[in-house]
Amino acid sequence: MPIVGGLDIHRKQLTFDYLDTATGEVKRGQITPADRAHLRAWLVRFAGRDDVAFALEGCTGWRYVAEELAAAGVAAHVAEPADTAFARGRKRHAKTDRTDSRHLRELLAEGRLPECWIPPSRILECRALLETYHDLRAEHTAWVQRIHAVFFHQGAPALGEAALRTGRDLQAVRASAAAYLSPAGQLQVATALEMTGALEARLEVVRHELLDAARHLTGARVLAARLYGVGPVAALAMTCWLAGEGRFSSSRKAVRFAGLDITVYSSDSRRSPGRLSRQGPAVLRWAVYEAGKTHARASAPDHRYYAQVKARKDGKRAALSEARKILRQACHILAELGDDALTAA
């Protein structure tokens, strides 16, 4: 590749550093502001060439940069941020945007860039929907916990776990708030109920979008049909983050990617061993864990193993163990499908 370069992405500017291997000329600079229009105008200089490649880190903003590079006929290589930083070695000088872009360019030129898989735009859209759904669920849970906390803080009778599920339950909560809470506490509960109602309405909209996407994606349909406890949302999450030809050489690496592997003891770490690494996409980890919890049902095919682990440890450990099994099985199924898992069903 006669032209090889690196792009360091920031909210206000893009710092570039590229080398023309034919002439040995190096050019550096910045693209400001950092948006599609200015990046597209800058890429005009490479028009008509098919021997240009740029590396960029997989941080926030990589999507539009990679899309604009591809549209201009420039090969985009997305680097894994942690491995890229590790490849820099010990810092001898201050880290700047210029050194970051040069570091990316050198790794790409030497063939040492730790590349990430660039998903199709369809998969990126599904990932965005899944992240939105997960954020809404977390926010809804937080508001429900606030309601329970207000009742406990003011010494009111405790609410049941299912106290906010039906319209009749909500009326009972409002009546209980009026009878036992102070004016400020009543305002807190009323505000929380309004927020949960708005979140539930938006959750329903996003869930319909996810179900429609899962119905039209081959990998999601196959996983939902073959794996017990895996619904459309969980199947879609596993397909979006695990599918693709040659993504993982072993299912163990898929478990590590999801952050469900157990950390080991190291002498330079203060954290106690035996904890989840919690690396990788939180949405995938949440979806697989929810699928693992379904094996608590007596009708589940692996309920006996779940019950044994629960009796020896606890229910959370049992669900995590089942989640790892589901993730490994999904990895094998998606590997069999290959790139067909990402096609429209």
C-alpha positions as CSV (number, residue, x, y, z in Angstrom):
1,M,0.0,0.0,0.0
2,P,1.8,3.2,-1.2
3,I,-0.1,5.4,1.3
4,V,-0.5,4.3,4.9
5,G,-1.7,6.5,7.8
6,G,-3.3,6.8,11.2
7,L,-6.3,8.9,12.4
8,D,-6.7,9.9,16.1
9,I,-10.3,10.6,16.8
10,H,-11.5,13.3,19.2
11,R,-14.7,15.3,19.5
12,K,-13.2,18.5,18.3
13,Q,-10.7,17.4,15.7
14,L,-9.2,14.4,13.8
15,T,-5.4,14.2,13.8
16,F,-3.9,12.5,10.8
17,D,-0.5,11.2,10.1
18,Y,0.2,9.4,6.8
19,L,3.2,8.2,4.8
20,D,3.6,8.0,1.1
21,T,5.8,4.9,0.9
22,A,6.7,5.6,-2.7
23,T,8.3,9.0,-2.0
24,G,8.9,8.8,1.7
25,E,6.9,12.0,2.4
26,V,5.1,12.2,5.7
27,K,2.1,14.6,6.2
28,R,0.6,15.5,9.5
29,G,-2.2,17.8,10.5
30,Q,-5.7,18.1,11.9
31,I,-9.3,18.1,10.5
32,T,-11.5,20.6,12.3
33,P,-14.3,20.4,13.2
34,A,-14.6,16.6,13.4
35,D,-17.7,15.8,11.3
36,R,-18.6,14.0,8.2
37,A,-18.6,17.1,5.9
38,H,-15.1,18.2,6.7
39,L,-13.7,14.6,6.7
40,R,-15.3,14.0,3.3
41,A,-13.7,17.2,1.9
42,W,-10.3,16.2,3.3
43,L,-10.6,12.7,1.7
44,V,-10.9,14.3,-1.8
45,R,-7.1,14.3,-2.1
46,F,-7.2,10.5,-2.4
47,A,-9.9,10.4,-5.1
48,G,-9.2,7.8,-7.8
49,R,-6.7,5.8,-5.7
50,D,-7.2,2.3,-4.4
51,D,-3.9,2.0,-2.5
52,V,-4.7,4.1,0.6
53,A,-5.2,2.6,4.0
54,F,-5.8,4.3,7.4
55,A,-5.9,2.9,10.9
56,L,-8.1,4.3,13.7
57,E,-9.0,3.2,17.2
58,G,-12.3,1.7,18.0
59,C,-13.4,4.5,20.3
60,T,-16.5,6.7,20.1
61,G,-16.8,8.2,16.7
62,W,-15.1,5.4,14.7
63,R,-18.3,4.5,12.9
64,Y,-18.7,7.7,10.8
65,V,-15.0,7.9,10.2
66,A,-14.9,4.3,8.9
67,E,-18.0,4.9,6.8
68,E,-16.5,8.0,5.2
69,L,-13.2,6.2,4.5
70,A,-15.0,3.3,2.8
71,A,-17.1,5.7,0.7
72,A,-14.0,7.4,-0.5
73,G,-12.4,4.1,-1.5
74,V,-9.9,4.2,1.4
75,A,-9.3,1.0,3.4
76,A,-10.3,1.4,7.0
77,H,-8.6,-0.6,9.8
78,V,-10.2,-0.3,13.2
79,A,-7.8,-1.1,16.1
80,E,-8.6,-2.5,19.5
81,P,-7.9,0.4,22.0
82,A,-6.4,-1.6,24.9
83,D,-4.1,-3.8,22.7
84,T,-3.1,-0.7,20.8
85,A,-2.0,1.1,24.0
86,F,-0.2,-2.1,25.1
87,A,1.7,-2.2,21.8
88,R,3.1,1.3,22.6
89,G,5.1,-0.1,25.5
90,R,6.3,2.0,28.4
91,K,5.7,5.7,27.9
92,R,8.9,7.7,27.6
93,H,7.3,10.9,26.3
94,A,4.0,12.7,26.9
95,K,1.1,11.1,24.9
96,T,-0.3,13.5,22.4
97,D,-2.7,13.3,19.4
98,R,0.3,13.4,17.0
99,T,2.0,10.6,18.7
100,D,-1.2,8.5,18.8
101,S,-1.8,9.0,15.0
102,R,1.9,8.2,14.3
103,H,1.7,5.1,16.5
104,L,-1.4,3.8,14.6
105,R,0.3,4.5,11.3
106,E,3.5,2.6,12.3
107,L,1.5,-0.4,13.6
108,L,-0.5,-0.6,10.3
109,A,2.7,-0.3,8.2
110,E,4.4,-3.0,10.2
111,G,1.4,-5.4,10.1
112,R,1.1,-5.3,13.9
113,L,-2.2,-3.5,14.2
114,P,-4.6,-5.4,16.6
115,E,-7.6,-5.1,14.3
116,C,-11.3,-5.3,15.3
117,W,-14.1,-6.6,13.1
118,I,-16.1,-3.9,11.3
119,P,-19.7,-5.0,11.4
120,P,-22.2,-4.2,8.5
121,S,-24.4,-1.2,9.0
122,R,-27.4,-3.4,9.7
123,I,-25.6,-4.9,12.6
124,L,-24.5,-1.6,13.9
125,E,-28.1,-0.4,13.9
126,C,-29.2,-3.4,15.8
127,R,-26.4,-2.9,18.4
128,A,-27.5,0.7,18.9
129,L,-31.1,-0.4,19.5
130,L,-29.9,-3.1,22.0
131,E,-27.9,-0.5,23.9
132,T,-30.8,1.8,24.0
133,Y,-33.1,-0.9,25.3
134,H,-30.5,-1.9,28.0
135,D,-30.1,1.7,29.1
136,L,-33.9,2.2,29.3
137,R,-34.2,-1.0,31.4
138,A,-31.5,0.1,33.8
139,E,-33.1,3.6,34.2
140,H,-36.5,2.0,34.8
141,T,-35.0,-0.2,37.5
142,A,-33.4,2.7,39.1
143,W,-36.6,4.7,39.4
144,V,-38.4,1.7,40.9
145,Q,-35.7,1.3,43.5
146,R,-36.1,5.0,44.3
147,I,-39.8,4.4,45.1
148,H,-39.0,1.5,47.4
149,A,-36.3,3.6,49.1
150,V,-38.6,6.5,49.8
151,F,-41.2,4.2,51.5
152,F,-38.5,2.6,53.6
153,H,-36.8,5.9,54.5
154,Q,-40.1,7.4,55.8
155,G,-41.1,4.2,57.6
156,A,-44.1,3.4,55.4
157,P,-45.3,-0.2,54.9
158,A,-43.0,-2.0,52.5
159,L,-44.1,-2.4,48.9
160,G,-44.2,-5.9,47.3
161,E,-41.8,-6.8,44.5
162,A,-44.7,-6.7,42.0
163,A,-46.3,-3.5,43.4
164,L,-45.8,-1.5,40.2
165,R,-46.9,-3.9,37.4
166,T,-50.6,-3.2,36.9
167,G,-52.8,-0.1,37.0
168,R,-54.5,-1.3,40.1
169,D,-51.1,-1.7,41.8
170,L,-50.1,1.8,40.8
171,Q,-53.3,3.2,42.4
172,A,-52.5,1.3,45.6
173,V,-49.0,2.8,45.6
174,R,-50.4,6.3,45.2
175,A,-52.9,5.8,48.0
176,S,-50.2,4.4,50.3
177,A,-48.0,7.4,49.5
178,A,-50.8,9.8,50.4
179,A,-51.4,8.0,53.7
180,Y,-47.9,7.5,55.0
181,L,-45.5,9.8,53.2
182,S,-44.7,13.5,53.8
183,P,-45.5,16.0,51.0
184,A,-41.9,15.9,49.7
185,G,-42.1,12.1,49.7
186,Q,-45.3,12.1,47.8
187,L,-43.8,14.4,45.2
188,Q,-40.8,12.0,44.9
189,V,-43.1,9.0,44.4
190,A,-45.3,10.9,41.9
191,T,-42.2,12.0,39.9
192,A,-40.8,8.4,39.9
193,L,-44.2,7.0,38.7
194,E,-44.3,9.5,35.8
195,M,-40.8,8.6,34.8
196,T,-41.4,4.9,34.9
197,G,-44.5,5.3,32.8
198,A,-42.6,7.3,30.2
199,L,-39.8,4.7,30.2
200,E,-42.2,1.8,29.8
201,A,-43.8,3.5,26.8
202,R,-40.4,4.0,25.1
203,L,-39.3,0.4,26.1
204,E,-42.3,-1.0,24.3
205,V,-41.4,0.9,21.1
206,V,-37.8,-0.2,21.2
207,R,-38.8,-3.8,22.0
208,H,-41.0,-4.0,18.9
209,E,-38.0,-2.7,16.8
210,L,-35.8,-5.4,18.3
211,L,-38.3,-8.2,17.7
212,D,-38.7,-7.1,14.1
213,A,-34.9,-7.1,13.6
214,A,-34.6,-10.5,15.3
215,R,-37.2,-12.0,13.0
216,H,-35.3,-10.8,9.9
217,L,-31.8,-11.9,10.9
218,T,-30.8,-15.5,10.2
219,G,-28.5,-16.0,13.2
220,A,-31.0,-14.6,15.7
221,R,-33.7,-16.9,14.4
222,V,-31.5,-20.0,14.5
223,L,-30.3,-19.2,18.1
224,A,-33.8,-18.6,19.4
225,A,-35.0,-21.9,17.9
226,R,-32.1,-24.1,19.1
227,L,-31.2,-22.7,22.5
228,Y,-33.4,-23.0,25.6
229,G,-34.1,-19.8,27.3
230,V,-32.8,-17.6,24.5
231,G,-35.5,-15.2,23.4
232,P,-35.4,-12.9,20.4
233,V,-33.6,-10.1,22.2
234,A,-30.9,-12.3,23.6
235,A,-30.5,-14.1,20.3
236,L,-30.1,-10.8,18.5
237,A,-27.5,-9.6,21.0
238,M,-25.4,-12.7,20.6
239,T,-25.7,-12.6,16.8
240,C,-24.7,-8.9,16.7
241,W,-21.6,-9.4,18.8
242,L,-20.5,-12.9,18.1
243,A,-21.4,-13.7,14.5
244,G,-19.1,-13.4,11.5
245,E,-16.8,-15.7,9.7
246,G,-13.8,-16.6,11.8
247,R,-14.6,-14.1,14.7
248,F,-13.4,-16.5,17.4
249,S,-11.1,-19.4,17.1
250,S,-12.6,-21.0,20.2
251,S,-15.7,-20.6,22.3
252,R,-13.5,-19.8,25.3
253,K,-12.5,-16.6,23.6
254,A,-16.1,-15.7,23.1
255,V,-16.7,-16.1,26.9
256,R,-13.7,-13.8,27.5
257,F,-15.0,-11.3,25.0
258,A,-18.3,-11.1,26.8
259,G,-16.6,-10.5,30.2
260,L,-17.9,-13.7,31.8
261,D,-14.6,-15.3,32.4
262,I,-13.1,-15.4,35.9
263,T,-10.1,-13.3,36.7
264,V,-7.0,-15.0,38.1
265,Y,-4.6,-13.8,40.9
266,S,-1.7,-11.6,39.9
267,S,1.0,-10.2,42.2
268,D,0.6,-6.7,40.8
269,S,-3.1,-6.5,41.4
270,R,-4.9,-5.5,44.5
271,R,-8.2,-7.0,43.5
272,S,-9.1,-10.3,45.0
273,P,-9.2,-13.3,42.6
274,G,-12.4,-15.1,41.5
275,R,-14.3,-12.2,40.1
276,L,-15.8,-11.6,36.7
277,S,-13.6,-9.6,34.3
278,R,-16.7,-7.6,33.1
279,Q,-14.9,-6.6,29.9
280,G,-16.7,-6.3,26.6
281,P,-20.2,-5.3,25.8
282,A,-22.4,-5.0,28.8
283,V,-25.6,-5.6,26.7
284,L,-24.3,-9.0,25.6
285,R,-23.4,-9.9,29.2
286,W,-26.8,-8.9,30.5
287,A,-28.7,-10.8,27.7
288,V,-26.8,-14.0,28.2
289,Y,-27.2,-13.8,32.0
290,E,-30.9,-13.4,31.7
291,A,-31.0,-16.4,29.4
292,G,-29.0,-18.4,32.0
293,K,-31.6,-17.6,34.7
294,T,-34.3,-19.4,32.8
295,H,-32.7,-22.7,33.8
296,A,-34.1,-22.2,37.3
297,R,-37.3,-23.6,35.9
298,A,-38.0,-27.2,36.6
299,S,-38.8,-27.8,32.9
300,A,-35.4,-26.6,31.8
301,P,-33.2,-29.2,30.2
302,D,-30.2,-28.3,32.4
303,H,-32.2,-27.6,35.6
304,R,-30.5,-30.4,37.5
305,Y,-27.1,-28.9,37.0
306,Y,-28.5,-25.4,37.9
307,A,-30.0,-26.8,41.1
308,Q,-26.7,-28.5,42.1
309,V,-24.7,-25.3,41.6
310,K,-27.3,-23.2,43.4
311,A,-27.3,-25.6,46.4
312,R,-23.4,-25.6,46.5
313,K,-23.0,-21.8,45.8
314,D,-26.0,-19.6,45.1
315,G,-28.5,-18.8,42.4
316,K,-26.3,-16.1,40.8
317,R,-23.4,-18.4,40.4
318,A,-25.7,-21.0,38.8
319,A,-27.1,-18.5,36.3
320,L,-23.6,-17.4,35.4
321,S,-22.5,-21.0,34.8
322,E,-25.5,-21.5,32.5
323,A,-24.8,-18.2,30.8
324,R,-21.3,-19.4,29.9
325,K,-22.7,-22.7,28.5
326,I,-25.3,-20.8,26.4
327,L,-22.5,-18.5,25.1
328,R,-20.3,-21.4,24.1
329,Q,-23.2,-23.1,22.3
330,A,-24.1,-19.9,20.5
331,C,-20.6,-19.4,19.4
332,H,-20.4,-22.9,17.8
333,I,-23.8,-22.4,16.1
334,L,-22.8,-19.1,14.7
335,A,-19.4,-20.4,13.6
336,E,-21.3,-23.1,11.6
337,L,-23.5,-20.5,10.0
338,G,-20.5,-18.2,9.2
339,D,-21.4,-15.0,7.4
340,D,-24.8,-16.4,6.6
341,A,-25.8,-15.6,10.2
342,L,-25.7,-11.9,9.3
343,T,-27.9,-12.2,6.3
344,A,-31.6,-11.4,6.1
345,A,-33.9,-14.3,6.9
